[in-house]
Amino acid sequence: MKMITLYFFVFLVAGCGSTTGGDSKSYAQLWEETVRQADTLMAIEREFEKAHHFNGEVAQTAMRQLSNEGFQCALRYKMLPTLAKGSIDRFTIENVPMIYCSKLHAKQGPDDTCRTFWAAFEVNWQDPALPPEVLEAEFVSSTIKKEMYFCRSTDHG
């Protein structure tokens, strides 16, 4: 039994030793790609936050209003990379609440439909800078406008 355990341990160490050097470059490339993606996500997030800050109550109200307009909305959590606290170059993965909404559009064909996936917004659970009523109006009008023109090339000729 000891011989089998020793053999397994030697095999494990030898296996790790043989793959470490070969994969270090691809791992570094993968890490750089992850950081680039995180930078892109954070840039998008910052742009969105400039225009929209809303809390959970406002988000729920907006989802109800959009559901009345024929949208299918859901609040889901998505794993996104974010800067680690107190660091400018380390990323952590956090569950970020997002609103996903979509709407079916009929195309010219009888059974052909275009499903528009038009929005995924981060929900800021802090108190908003603006009154909820203003934010609701801005959120609903801007998202409906986006939805109306999203599939124009295929839906509306």
Buried (B, 14 or more C-beta within 10 A) or exposed (E): EEEEEEEEEEEEEEEEEEEEEEEEEEEEEEEEEEBEEBEEBBEEBEEBEEEBBBBEEBBBBBBEBBEEEEBEBEBEEEEBBBBEEEEEEEBEEEEBBBBBBBBEBEBEEEEEEBEBEBBBBBBBEEEBEEEBEEBBEBBBEEBBEEBBEBBEEEBEE
